[in-house]
């Protein structure tokens, strides 16, 4: 039995890599760390609207976090090193690793990241697209 997906339409040319990316992300989401995505409206001066992704990363320092863009994805990784120097009577806060991936639309740009009070905020902007019409010449073989 063949699998039918939304990207199998003959009108959607070249979207097979997007389908694979969506499948990979759907499999790898365990819900940690929790996050918010908010829209920050542009101001009267004409600044474009921004998006802010905020992750709850309590216990992680700047050195424990890595924010990168890989192709069209924003990847946020956290790695805490357990030194083993402490003797715990109860350990409810685990030194846990994570990787959270967000697929970015074409043209999205990462403005920067900030760690404050256990929250990592990553700001994104999508510049207004330039509308272009390109004429394609039709050649006639001789």
N, CA, C and O atoms as CSV, one atom per row, in Angstrom:
chain,resi,resn,atom,element,x,y,z
A,1,UNK,N,N,0.845,-1.176,0.000
A,1,UNK,CA,C,0.000,0.000,0.000
A,1,UNK,C,C,0.890,1.238,0.000
A,1,UNK,O,O,1.802,1.345,0.820
A,2,UNK,N,N,0.637,2.157,-0.896
A,2,UNK,CA,C,1.460,3.362,-0.981
A,2,UNK,C,C,0.948,4.415,0.001
A,2,UNK,O,O,-0.235,4.472,0.337
A,3,UNK,N,N,1.877,5.229,0.436
A,3,UNK,CA,C,1.581,6.280,1.398
A,3,UNK,C,C,1.245,7.566,0.661
A,3,UNK,O,O,1.993,7.987,-0.221
A,4,UNK,N,N,0.139,8.189,1.009
A,4,UNK,CA,C,-0.255,9.454,0.381
A,4,UNK,C,C,-0.019,10.566,1.392
A,4,UNK,O,O,-0.513,10.510,2.518
A,5,UNK,N,N,0.736,11.574,0.984
A,5,UNK,CA,C,1.036,12.695,1.865
A,5,UNK,C,C,0.594,13.990,1.187
A,5,UNK,O,O,0.327,14.005,-0.015
A,6,UNK,N,N,0.516,15.072,1.954
A,6,UNK,CA,C,0.101,16.343,1.348
A,6,UNK,C,C,1.069,16.852,0.282
A,6,UNK,O,O,0.695,17.672,-0.557
A,7,UNK,N,N,2.311,16.370,0.310
A,7,UNK,CA,C,3.313,16.869,-0.631
A,7,UNK,C,C,3.393,16.038,-1.910
A,7,UNK,O,O,4.295,16.251,-2.720
A,8,UNK,N,N,2.470,15.098,-2.108
A,8,UNK,CA,C,2.519,14.262,-3.313
A,8,UNK,C,C,1.789,14.881,-4.489
A,8,UNK,O,O,1.770,14.295,-5.571
A,9,UNK,N,N,1.194,16.035,-4.309
A,9,UNK,CA,C,0.502,16.695,-5.404
A,9,UNK,C,C,1.495,17.042,-6.509
A,9,UNK,O,O,2.597,17.503,-6.213
A,10,UNK,N,N,1.133,16.831,-7.774
A,10,UNK,CA,C,2.048,17.184,-8.871
A,10,UNK,C,C,2.267,18.693,-9.001
A,10,UNK,O,O,3.163,19.122,-9.727
A,11,UNK,N,N,1.466,19.497,-8.311
A,11,UNK,CA,C,1.625,20.949,-8.360
A,11,UNK,C,C,2.649,21.458,-7.353
A,11,UNK,O,O,3.062,22.615,-7.424
A,12,UNK,N,N,3.063,20.606,-6.416
A,12,UNK,CA,C,4.057,20.987,-5.415
A,12,UNK,C,C,5.396,20.387,-5.819
A,12,UNK,O,O,5.728,19.265,-5.436
A,13,UNK,N,N,6.144,21.129,-6.578
A,13,UNK,CA,C,7.405,20.643,-7.118
A,13,UNK,C,C,8.548,21.033,-6.192
A,13,UNK,O,O,8.700,22.206,-5.852
A,14,UNK,N,N,9.355,20.053,-5.779
A,14,UNK,CA,C,10.545,20.317,-4.982
A,14,UNK,C,C,10.307,20.408,-3.485
A,14,UNK,O,O,11.174,20.904,-2.766
A,15,UNK,N,N,9.166,19.949,-2.989
A,15,UNK,CA,C,8.863,20.035,-1.565
A,15,UNK,C,C,9.168,18.737,-0.819
A,15,UNK,O,O,8.802,18.610,0.350
A,16,UNK,N,N,9.826,17.769,-1.462
A,16,UNK,CA,C,10.102,16.488,-0.811
A,16,UNK,C,C,11.035,16.644,0.388
A,16,UNK,O,O,10.887,15.921,1.373
A,17,UNK,N,N,11.988,17.568,0.327
A,17,UNK,CA,C,12.879,17.774,1.474
A,17,UNK,C,C,12.117,18.375,2.652
A,17,UNK,O,O,12.439,18.077,3.802
A,18,UNK,N,N,11.123,19.209,2.395
A,18,UNK,CA,C,10.300,19.780,3.465
A,18,UNK,C,C,9.516,18.674,4.170
A,18,UNK,O,O,9.385,18.684,5.394
A,19,UNK,N,N,9.004,17.734,3.403
A,19,UNK,CA,C,8.253,16.620,3.996
A,19,UNK,C,C,9.147,15.791,4.917
A,19,UNK,O,O,8.719,15.402,6.003
A,20,UNK,N,N,10.371,15.521,4.499
A,20,UNK,CA,C,11.308,14.758,5.328
A,20,UNK,C,C,11.650,15.518,6.604
A,20,UNK,O,O,11.756,14.921,7.675
A,21,UNK,N,N,11.822,16.824,6.493
A,21,UNK,CA,C,12.130,17.648,7.664
A,21,UNK,C,C,10.980,17.611,8.663
A,21,UNK,O,O,11.207,17.471,9.865
A,22,UNK,N,N,9.756,17.735,8.179
A,22,UNK,CA,C,8.598,17.699,9.066
A,22,UNK,C,C,8.465,16.349,9.762
A,22,UNK,O,O,8.127,16.294,10.944
A,23,UNK,N,N,8.724,15.271,9.048
A,23,UNK,CA,C,8.668,13.941,9.661
A,23,UNK,C,C,9.713,13.793,10.756
A,23,UNK,O,O,9.420,13.246,11.819
A,24,UNK,N,N,10.931,14.273,10.510
A,24,UNK,CA,C,12.009,14.165,11.494
A,24,UNK,C,C,11.687,14.974,12.753
A,24,UNK,O,O,11.943,14.517,13.867
A,25,UNK,N,N,11.136,16.152,12.581
A,25,UNK,CA,C,10.801,16.990,13.725
A,25,UNK,C,C,9.660,16.382,14.522
A,25,UNK,O,O,9.689,16.415,15.752
A,26,UNK,N,N,8.671,15.837,13.862
A,26,UNK,CA,C,7.527,15.237,14.560
A,26,UNK,C,C,7.966,14.058,15.419
A,26,UNK,O,O,7.395,13.833,16.486
A,27,UNK,N,N,8.959,13.309,14.981
A,27,UNK,CA,C,9.436,12.152,15.741
A,27,UNK,C,C,10.249,12.554,16.959
A,27,UNK,O,O,10.261,11.826,17.952
A,28,UNK,N,N,10.932,13.698,16.910
A,28,UNK,CA,C,11.881,14.053,17.956
A,28,UNK,C,C,11.389,15.039,18.993
A,28,UNK,O,O,12.210,15.631,19.694
A,29,UNK,N,N,10.098,15.243,19.126
A,29,UNK,CA,C,9.600,16.232,20.083
A,29,UNK,C,C,9.164,15.566,21.375
A,29,UNK,O,O,8.144,14.877,21.394
A,30,UNK,N,N,9.917,15.755,22.464
A,30,UNK,CA,C,9.527,15.181,23.746
A,30,UNK,C,C,8.949,16.236,24.695
A,30,UNK,O,O,8.584,15.905,25.824
A,31,UNK,N,N,8.862,17.473,24.268
A,31,UNK,CA,C,8.262,18.507,25.096
A,31,UNK,C,C,9.223,19.220,26.031
A,31,UNK,O,O,8.807,20.099,26.786
A,32,UNK,N,N,10.500,18.859,25.998
A,32,UNK,CA,C,11.475,19.508,26.881
A,32,UNK,C,C,12.512,20.215,26.042
A,32,UNK,O,O,12.995,19.626,25.075
A,33,UNK,N,N,12.869,21.399,26.342
A,33,UNK,CA,C,12.294,22.281,27.355
A,33,UNK,C,C,11.027,22.948,26.825
A,33,UNK,O,O,10.843,23.063,25.613
A,34,UNK,N,N,10.154,23.388,27.734
A,34,UNK,CA,C,8.961,24.095,27.277
A,34,UNK,C,C,9.347,25.425,26.632
A,34,UNK,O,O,10.376,26.014,26.965
A,35,UNK,N,N,8.513,25.888,25.709
A,35,UNK,CA,C,8.837,27.124,24.989
A,35,UNK,C,C,7.575,27.887,24.639
A,35,UNK,O,O,6.476,27.333,24.639
A,36,UNK,N,N,7.749,29.165,24.342
A,36,UNK,CA,C,6.697,30.052,23.827
A,36,UNK,C,C,7.177,30.625,22.508
A,36,UNK,O,O,8.378,30.785,22.290
A,37,UNK,N,N,6.238,30.931,21.634
A,37,UNK,CA,C,6.532,31.691,20.421
A,37,UNK,C,C,5.569,32.868,20.414
A,37,UNK,O,O,4.352,32.690,20.466
A,38,UNK,N,N,6.124,34.069,20.350
A,38,UNK,CA,C,5.268,35.254,20.361
A,38,UNK,C,C,5.587,36.159,19.181
A,38,UNK,O,O,6.706,36.181,18.668
A,39,UNK,N,N,4.579,36.896,18.772
A,39,UNK,CA,C,4.724,37.864,17.686
A,39,UNK,C,C,4.901,39.236,18.307
A,39,UNK,O,O,4.130,39.634,19.179
A,40,UNK,N,N,5.921,39.961,17.856
A,40,UNK,CA,C,6.181,41.320,18.325
A,40,UNK,C,C,5.920,42.239,17.140
A,40,UNK,O,O,6.652,42.227,16.150
A,41,UNK,N,N,4.883,43.021,17.259
A,41,UNK,CA,C,4.448,43.887,16.149
A,41,UNK,C,C,5.490,44.948,15.832
A,41,UNK,O,O,6.198,45.427,16.717
A,42,UNK,N,N,5.574,45.305,14.564
A,42,UNK,CA,C,6.462,46.376,14.142
A,42,UNK,C,C,5.981,47.709,14.688
A,42,UNK,O,O,4.804,47.865,15.012
A,43,UNK,N,N,6.876,48.653,14.787
A,43,UNK,CA,C,6.492,49.955,15.317
A,43,UNK,C,C,6.095,50.906,14.191
A,43,UNK,O,O,6.094,50.532,13.018
A,44,UNK,N,N,5.763,52.125,14.559
A,44,UNK,CA,C,5.299,53.123,13.587
A,44,UNK,C,C,6.390,53.540,12.613
A,44,UNK,O,O,6.089,54.091,11.553
A,45,UNK,N,N,7.655,53.289,12.950
A,45,UNK,CA,C,8.746,53.700,12.065
A,45,UNK,C,C,8.915,52.766,10.867
A,45,UNK,O,O,9.781,52.988,10.021
A,46,UNK,N,N,8.095,51.733,10.796
A,46,UNK,CA,C,8.163,50.824,9.657
A,46,UNK,C,C,9.013,49.590,9.897
A,46,UNK,O,O,9.281,48.835,8.962
A,47,UNK,N,N,9.442,49.373,11.137
A,47,UNK,CA,C,10.224,48.163,11.438
A,47,UNK,C,C,9.337,46.943,11.237
A,47,UNK,O,O,8.170,46.957,11.629
A,48,UNK,N,N,9.873,45.888,10.631
A,48,UNK,CA,C,9.044,44.698,10.391
A,48,UNK,C,C,8.708,43.985,11.695
A,48,UNK,O,O,9.419,44.116,12.691
A,49,UNK,N,N,7.615,43.228,11.671
A,49,UNK,CA,C,7.277,42.465,12.865
A,49,UNK,C,C,8.305,41.354,13.066
A,49,UNK,O,O,8.918,40.864,12.118
A,50,UNK,N,N,8.470,40.975,14.336
A,50,UNK,CA,C,9.441,39.959,14.692
A,50,UNK,C,C,8.738,38.808,15.383
A,50,UNK,O,O,7.601,38.936,15.838
A,51,UNK,N,N,9.427,37.691,15.455
A,51,UNK,CA,C,8.990,36.559,16.251
A,51,UNK,C,C,10.023,36.346,17.340
A,51,UNK,O,O,11.216,36.554,17.122
A,52,UNK,N,N,9.564,35.932,18.510
A,52,UNK,CA,C,10.480,35.624,19.607
A,52,UNK,C,C,10.149,34.227,20.122
A,52,UNK,O,O,9.018,33.942,20.516
A,53,UNK,N,N,11.152,33.374,20.110
A,53,UNK,CA,C,11.030,32.037,20.687
A,53,UNK,C,C,11.718,32.095,22.043
A,53,UNK,O,O,12.889,32.467,22.132
A,54,UNK,N,N,10.995,31.727,23.104
A,54,UNK,CA,C,11.537,31.758,24.456
A,54,UNK,C,C,11.476,30.350,25.036
A,54,UNK,O,O,10.405,29.748,25.116
A,55,UNK,N,N,12.638,29.828,25.441
A,55,UNK,CA,C,12.728,28.498,26.035
A,55,UNK,C,C,13.064,28.617,27.511
A,55,UNK,O,O,13.880,29.453,27.899
A,56,UNK,N,N,12.439,27.782,28.341
A,56,UNK,CA,C,12.727,27.731,29.766
A,56,UNK,C,C,13.930,26.814,29.970
A,56,UNK,O,O,13.811,25.593,29.872
A,57,UNK,N,N,15.086,27.406,30.253
A,57,UNK,CA,C,16.339,26.644,30.369
A,57,UNK,C,C,16.990,26.890,31.728
A,57,UNK,O,O,18.190,27.149,31.811
A,58,UNK,N,N,16.195,26.807,32.786
A,58,UNK,CA,C,16.721,27.028,34.132
A,58,UNK,C,C,17.848,26.048,34.417
A,58,UNK,O,O,17.740,24.858,34.119
A,59,UNK,N,N,18.931,26.556,34.997
A,59,UNK,CA,C,20.077,25.724,35.341
A,59,UNK,C,C,21.134,25.655,34.257
A,59,UNK,O,O,22.227,25.145,34.499
A,60,UNK,N,N,20.836,26.156,33.072
A,60,UNK,CA,C,21.812,26.165,31.971
A,60,UNK,C,C,22.500,27.519,31.944
A,60,UNK,O,O,21.853,28.559,32.073
A,61,UNK,N,N,23.808,27.499,31.775
A,61,UNK,CA,C,24.551,28.747,31.610
A,61,UNK,C,C,24.736,29.006,30.116
A,61,UNK,O,O,24.397,28.169,29.280
A,62,UNK,N,N,25.271,30.164,29.800
A,62,UNK,CA,C,25.530,30.518,28.398
A,62,UNK,C,C,26.451,29.493,27.734
A,62,UNK,O,O,26.280,29.180,26.556
A,63,UNK,N,N,27.426,28.970,28.485
A,63,UNK,CA,C,28.366,27.994,27.939
A,63,UNK,C,C,27.707,26.640,27.667
A,63,UNK,O,O,28.210,25.860,26.858
A,64,UNK,N,N,26.589,26.357,28.335
A,64,UNK,CA,C,25.886,25.086,28.159
A,64,UNK,C,C,24.951,25.086,26.959
A,64,UNK,O,O,24.454,24.031,26.566
A,65,UNK,N,N,24.705,26.258,26.367
A,65,UNK,CA,C,23.721,26.400,25.302
A,65,UNK,C,C,24.397,26.692,23.967
A,65,UNK,O,O,25.430,27.357,23.907
A,66,UNK,N,N,23.793,26.182,22.907
A,66,UNK,CA,C,24.309,26.385,21.562
A,66,UNK,C,C,23.126,26.683,20.644
A,66,UNK,O,O,22.207,25.870,20.540
A,67,UNK,N,N,23.137,27.834,19.980
A,67,UNK,CA,C,22.073,28.229,19.065
A,67,UNK,C,C,22.690,28.353,17.682
A,67,UNK,O,O,23.600,29.154,17.471
A,68,UNK,N,N,22.187,27.549,16.727
A,68,UNK,CA,C,22.730,27.560,15.374
A,68,UNK,C,C,21.594,27.524,14.355
A,68,UNK,O,O,20.464,27.149,14.666
A,69,UNK,N,N,21.927,27.923,13.140
A,69,UNK,CA,C,21.021,27.704,12.019
A,69,UNK,C,C,21.699,26.711,11.091
A,69,UNK,O,O,22.873,26.858,10.749
A,70,UNK,N,N,20.955,25.717,10.698
A,70,UNK,CA,C,21.437,24.687,9.785
A,70,UNK,C,C,20.431,24.571,8.658
A,70,UNK,O,O,19.304,24.116,8.856
A,71,UNK,N,N,20.854,24.989,7.466
A,71,UNK,CA,C,19.975,25.074,6.302
A,71,UNK,C,C,18.790,25.953,6.660
A,71,UNK,O,O,18.991,27.137,6.932
A,72,UNK,N,N,17.569,25.440,6.675
A,72,UNK,CA,C,16.412,26.275,6.999
A,72,UNK,C,C,15.860,25.950,8.386
A,72,UNK,O,O,14.655,26.043,8.617
A,73,UNK,N,N,16.747,25.569,9.307
A,73,UNK,CA,C,16.307,25.193,10.645
A,73,UNK,C,C,17.080,25.958,11.707
A,73,UNK,O,O,18.279,26.203,11.573
A,74,UNK,N,N,16.372,26.329,12.760
A,74,UNK,CA,C,16.986,26.900,13.953
A,74,UNK,C,C,17.121,25.745,14.941
A,74,UNK,O,O,16.126,25.122,15.311
A,75,UNK,N,N,18.353,25.460,15.370
A,75,UNK,CA,C,18.609,24.344,16.276
A,75,UNK,C,C,19.168,24.905,17.578
A,75,UNK,O,O,20.164,25.629,17.582
A,76,UNK,N,N,18.511,24.559,18.681
A,76,UNK,CA,C,18.943,25.003,20.009
A,76,UNK,C,C,19.280,23.758,20.810
A,76,UNK,O,O,18.435,22.885,21.009
A,77,UNK,N,N,20.534,23.686,21.272
A,77,UNK,CA,C,21.006,22.528,22.031
A,77,UNK,C,C,21.441,22.976,23.422
A,77,UNK,O,O,21.990,24.062,23.604
A,78,UNK,N,N,21.183,22.121,24.383
A,78,UNK,CA,C,21.629,22.362,25.744
A,78,UNK,C,C,22.350,21.140,26.270
A,78,UNK,O,O,21.842,20.022,26.182
A,79,UNK,N,N,23.552,21.356,26.825
A,79,UNK,CA,C,24.356,20.254,27.388
A,79,UNK,C,C,24.897,20.712,28.728
A,79,UNK,O,O,25.689,21.652,28.798
A,80,UNK,N,N,24.469,20.048,29.790
A,80,UNK,CA,C,25.012,20.340,31.109
A,80,UNK,C,C,25.996,19.236,31.463
A,80,UNK,O,O,25.751,18.057,31.203
A,81,UNK,N,N,27.101,19.632,32.054
A,81,UNK,CA,C,28.124,18.679,32.458
A,81,UNK,C,C,27.948,18.397,33.949
A,81,UNK,O,O,27.983,19.311,34.772
A,82,UNK,N,N,27.761,17.133,34.283
A,82,UNK,CA,C,27.633,16.733,35.688
A,82,UNK,C,C,29.036,16.439,36.210
A,82,UNK,O,O,29.657,15.453,35.814
A,83,UNK,N,N,29.528,17.291,37.092
A,83,UNK,CA,C,30.905,17.160,37.566
A,83,UNK,C,C,31.079,16.011,38.553
A,83,UNK,O,O,32.195,15.520,38.723
A,84,UNK,N,N,30.017,15.574,39.200
A,84,UNK,CA,C,30.118,14.476,40.154
A,84,UNK,C,C,30.752,14.869,41.474
A,84,UNK,O,O,31.030,14.006,42.306
A,85,UNK,N,N,30.985,16.163,41.682
A,85,UNK,CA,C,31.627,16.640,42.908
A,85,UNK,C,C,30.658,16.727,44.075
A,85,UNK,O,O,31.088,16.827,45.224
A,86,UNK,N,N,29.381,16.692,43.808
A,86,UNK,CA,C,28.380,16.859,44.850
A,86,UNK,C,C,27.786,15.514,45.241
A,86,UNK,O,O,27.693,14.593,44.430
A,87,UNK,N,N,27.391,15.427,46.493
A,87,UNK,CA,C,26.683,14.237,46.972
A,87,UNK,C,C,25.248,14.658,47.262
A,87,UNK,O,O,24.997,15.423,48.194
A,88,UNK,N,N,24.309,14.161,46.466
A,88,UNK,CA,C,22.916,14.560,46.586
A,88,UNK,C,C,22.182,13.624,47.552
A,88,UNK,O,O,22.352,12.406,47.499
A,89,UNK,N,N,21.371,14.205,48.427
A,89,UNK,CA,C,20.442,13.427,49.243
A,89,UNK,C,C,19.143,13.206,48.475
A,89,UNK,O,O,18.480,12.181,48.631
A,90,UNK,N,N,18.796,14.176,47.649
A,90,UNK,CA,C,17.663,14.056,46.717
A,90,UNK,C,C,18.030,14.840,45.471
A,90,UNK,O,O,18.526,15.963,45.559
A,91,UNK,N,N,17.788,14.250,44.315
A,91,UNK,CA,C,18.108,14.952,43.069
A,91,UNK,C,C,16.854,15.036,42.207
A,91,UNK,O,O,16.471,14.073,41.542
A,92,UNK,N,N,16.230,16.197,42.232
A,92,UNK,CA,C,15.035,16.434,41.436
A,92,UNK,C,C,15.299,17.270,40.199
A,92,UNK,O,O,14.472,17.333,39.289
A,93,UNK,N,N,16.461,17.912,40.172
A,93,UNK,CA,C,16.848,18.724,39.014
A,93,UNK,C,C,17.943,17.967,38.285
A,93,UNK,O,O,19.084,17.909,38.742
A,94,UNK,N,N,17.588,17.394,37.161
A,94,UNK,CA,C,18.541,16.566,36.431
A,94,UNK,C,C,19.410,17.414,35.507
A,94,UNK,O,O,18.974,18.445,34.994
A,95,UNK,N,N,20.639,16.963,35.307
A,95,UNK,CA,C,21.517,17.563,34.294
A,95,UNK,C,C,21.133,16.897,32.977
A,95,UNK,O,O,21.644,15.830,32.636
A,96,UNK,N,N,20.247,17.523,32.258
A,96,UNK,CA,C,19.625,16.902,31.091
A,96,UNK,C,C,20.051,17.608,29.818
A,96,UNK,O,O,20.166,18.834,29.789
A,97,UNK,N,N,20.282,16.846,28.777
A,97,UNK,CA,C,20.597,17.411,27.473
A,97,UNK,C,C,19.309,17.543,26.671
A,97,UNK,O,O,18.347,16.806,26.885
A,98,UNK,N,N,19.311,18.496,25.743
A,98,UNK,CA,C,18.151,18.627,24.863
A,98,UNK,C,C,18.584,19.188,23.522
A,98,UNK,O,O,19.652,19.784,23.378
A,99,UNK,N,N,17.721,18.975,22.557
A,99,UNK,CA,C,17.853,19.616,21.250
A,99,UNK,C,C,16.450,19.953,20.790
A,99,UNK,O,O,15.589,19.077,20.706
A,100,UNK,N,N,16.221,21.218,20.493
A,100,UNK,CA,C,14.922,21.687,20.017
A,100,UNK,C,C,15.149,22.290,18.638
A,100,UNK,O,O,16.022,23.141,18.464
A,101,UNK,N,N,14.362,21.850,17.656
A,101,UNK,CA,C,14.535,22.293,16.271
A,101,UNK,C,C,13.272,22.997,15.791
A,101,UNK,O,O,12.161,22.508,15.996
A,102,UNK,N,N,13.452,24.150,15.150
A,102,UNK,CA,C,12.355,24.897,14.560
A,102,UNK,C,C,12.654,25.072,13.075
A,102,UNK,O,O,13.749,25.502,12.712
A,103,UNK,N,N,11.700,24.745,12.219
A,103,UNK,CA,C,11.867,24.941,10.783
A,103,UNK,C,C,11.547,26.396,10.470
A,103,UNK,O,O,10.501,26.911,10.865
A,104,UNK,N,N,12.455,27.050,9.760
A,104,UNK,CA,C,12.287,28.458,9.415
A,104,UNK,C,C,11.787,28.585,7.985
A,104,UNK,O,O,12.248,27.875,7.091
A,105,UNK,N,N,10.853,29.483,7.777
A,105,UNK,CA,C,10.374,29.768,6.427
A,105,UNK,C,C,11.486,30.464,5.639
A,105,UNK,O,O,12.408,31.033,6.223
A,106,UNK,N,N,11.392,30.415,4.333
A,106,UNK,CA,C,12.377,31.089,3.485
A,106,UNK,C,C,12.424,32.572,3.840
A,106,UNK,O,O,11.386,33.218,3.983
A,107,UNK,N,N,13.618,33.096,3.978
A,107,UNK,CA,C,13.811,34.508,4.255
A,107,UNK,C,C,13.892,34.861,5.731
A,107,UNK,O,O,14.273,35.981,6.072
A,108,UNK,N,N,13.539,33.922,6.625
A,108,UNK,CA,C,13.611,34.213,8.062
A,108,UNK,C,C,15.068,34.380,8.470
A,108,UNK,O,O,15.938,33.626,8.034
A,109,UNK,N,N,15.321,35.372,9.309
A,109,UNK,CA,C,16.673,35.650,9.776
A,109,UNK,C,C,16.681,35.703,11.300
A,109,UNK,O,O,15.757,36.234,11.915
A,110,UNK,N,N,17.727,35.152,11.899
A,110,UNK,CA,C,17.892,35.199,13.344
A,110,UNK,C,C,18.601,36.507,13.690
A,110,UNK,O,O,19.703,36.770,13.209
A,111,UNK,N,N,17.962,37.322,14.525
A,111,UNK,CA,C,18.553,38.599,14.927
A,111,UNK,C,C,19.539,38.430,16.078
A,111,UNK,O,O,20.557,39.119,16.132
A,112,UNK,N,N,19.238,37.515,16.996
A,112,UNK,CA,C,20.117,37.316,18.140
A,112,UNK,C,C,19.446,36.478,19.202
A,112,UNK,O,O,18.268,36.138,19.097
A,113,UNK,N,N,20.219,36.145,20.237
A,113,UNK,CA,C,19.720,35.346,21.350
A,113,UNK,C,C,20.179,35.980,22.652
A,113,UNK,O,O,21.252,36.578,22.722
A,114,UNK,N,N,19.345,35.842,23.691
A,114,UNK,CA,C,19.649,36.427,24.994
A,114,UNK,C,C,19.201,35.466,26.092
A,114,UNK,O,O,18.104,34.909,26.035
A,115,UNK,N,N,20.061,35.278,27.090
A,115,UNK,CA,C,19.751,34.434,28.240
A,115,UNK,C,C,19.575,35.326,29.460
A,115,UNK,O,O,20.504,36.021,29.873
A,116,UNK,N,N,18.363,35.301,30.037
A,116,UNK,CA,C,18.084,36.139,31.203
A,116,UNK,C,C,17.100,35.419,32.128
A,116,UNK,O,O,16.026,34.997,31.699
A,117,UNK,N,N,17.478,35.286,33.394
A,117,UNK,CA,C,16.612,34.694,34.418
A,117,UNK,C,C,16.125,33.290,34.046
A,117,UNK,O,O,14.973,32.946,34.310
A,118,UNK,N,N,16.985,32.489,33.441
A,118,UNK,CA,C,16.614,31.120,33.097
A,118,UNK,C,C,15.783,30.984,31.844
A,118,UNK,O,O,15.287,29.897,31.548
A,119,UNK,N,N,15.618,32.072,31.095
A,119,UNK,CA,C,14.866,32.045,29.843
A,119,UNK,C,C,15.780,32.433,28.692
A,119,UNK,O,O,16.429,33.478,28.728
A,120,UNK,N,N,15.827,31.592,27.680
A,120,UNK,CA,C,16.590,31.881,26.472
A,120,UNK,C,C,15.627,32.410,25.423
A,120,UNK,O,O,14.686,31.719,25.031
A,121,UNK,N,N,15.860,33.636,24.967
A,121,UNK,CA,C,15.011,34.254,23.949
A,121,UNK,C,C,15.795,34.380,22.655
A,121,UNK,O,O,16.923,34.873,22.647
A,122,UNK,N,N,15.192,33.931,21.560
A,122,UNK,CA,C,15.791,34.031,20.234
A,122,UNK,C,C,14.840,34.865,19.380
A,122,UNK,O,O,13.678,34.501,19.201
A,123,UNK,N,N,15.337,35.983,18.856
A,123,UNK,CA,C,14.511,36.864,18.033
A,123,UNK,C,C,14.749,36.590,16.560
A,123,UNK,O,O,15.883,36.421,16.112
A,124,UNK,N,N,13.642,36.551,15.815
A,124,UNK,CA,C,13.670,36.289,14.380
A,124,UNK,C,C,12.928,37.404,13.658
A,124,UNK,O,O,12.032,38.031,14.223
A,125,UNK,N,N,13.298,37.643,12.431
A,125,UNK,CA,C,12.608,38.633,11.610
A,125,UNK,C,C,12.454,38.067,10.203
A,125,UNK,O,O,13.307,37.336,9.701
A,126,UNK,N,N,11.349,38.429,9.597
A,126,UNK,CA,C,11.131,38.080,8.194
A,126,UNK,C,C,11.000,39.390,7.424
A,126,UNK,O,O,9.965,40.053,7.475
A,127,UNK,N,N,12.055,39.748,6.715
A,127,UNK,CA,C,11.968,40.982,5.931
A,127,UNK,C,C,10.863,40.868,4.881
A,127,UNK,O,O,10.554,39.780,4.396
A,128,UNK,N,N,10.287,41.998,4.550
A,128,UNK,CA,C,9.253,41.998,3.525
A,128,UNK,C,C,9.845,41.486,2.218
A,128,UNK,O,O,10.889,41.972,1.781
A,129,UNK,N,N,9.194,40.514,1.590
A,129,UNK,CA,C,9.734,39.981,0.345
A,129,UNK,C,C,9.623,41.000,-0.792
A,129,UNK,O,O,8.668,41.772,-0.878
A,130,UNK,N,N,10.617,40.970,-1.642
A,130,UNK,CA,C,10.594,41.818,-2.822
A,130,UNK,C,C,9.853,41.047,-3.908
A,130,UNK,O,O,10.259,39.953,-4.302
A,131,UNK,N,N,8.788,41.621,-4.371
A,131,UNK,CA,C,7.977,40.962,-5.402
A,131,UNK,C,C,8.673,41.118,-6.746
A,131,UNK,O,O,8.933,42.231,-7.203
A,132,UNK,N,N,8.967,39.989,-7.367
A,132,UNK,CA,C,9.651,40.024,-8.659
A,132,UNK,C,C,8.878,39.199,-9.673
A,132,UNK,O,O,8.357,38.128,-9.361
A,133,UNK,N,N,8.814,39.707,-10.865
A,133,UNK,CA,C,8.276,38.952,-11.988
A,133,UNK,C,C,9.423,38.817,-12.970
A,133,UNK,O,O,10.009,39.810,-13.402
A,134,UNK,N,N,9.734,37.588,-13.313
A,134,UNK,CA,C,10.853,37.343,-14.219
A,134,UNK,C,C,10.314,36.719,-15.501
A,134,UNK,O,O,9.629,35.697,-15.469
A,135,UNK,N,N,10.628,37.336,-16.605
A,135,UNK,CA,C,10.195,36.831,-17.914
A,135,UNK,C,C,11.137,35.730,-18.353
A,135,UNK,O,O,12.356,35.898,-18.335
A,136,UNK,N,N,10.572,34.610,-18.744
A,136,UNK,CA,C,11.348,33.470,-19.238
A,136,UNK,C,C,11.197,33.439,-20.751
A,136,UNK,O,O,10.092,33.305,-21.276
A,137,UNK,N,N,12.324,33.566,-21.446
A,137,UNK,CA,C,12.294,33.520,-22.916
A,137,UNK,C,C,12.050,32.095,-23.384
A,137,UNK,O,O,12.559,31.137,-22.803
A,138,UNK,N,N,11.276,31.978,-24.428
A,138,UNK,CA,C,10.972,30.678,-25.025
A,138,UNK,C,C,11.845,30.539,-26.268
A,138,UNK,O,O,11.788,31.360,-27.182
A,139,UNK,N,N,12.649,29.487,-26.280
A,139,UNK,CA,C,13.491,29.287,-27.446
A,139,UNK,C,C,12.843,28.285,-28.396
A,139,UNK,O,O,12.143,27.365,-27.973
A,140,UNK,N,N,13.088,28.483,-29.669
A,140,UNK,CA,C,12.556,27.602,-30.706
A,140,UNK,C,C,13.741,26.894,-31.353
A,140,UNK,O,O,14.631,27.559,-31.883
A,141,UNK,N,N,13.775,25.557,-31.325
A,141,UNK,CA,C,14.898,24.855,-31.962
A,141,UNK,C,C,14.869,25.042,-33.477
A,141,UNK,O,O,13.802,25.139,-34.083
A,142,UNK,N,N,16.032,25.089,-34.067
A,142,UNK,CA,C,16.112,25.296,-35.518
A,142,UNK,C,C,16.091,24.013,-36.265
A,142,UNK,O,O,16.152,24.013,-37.494
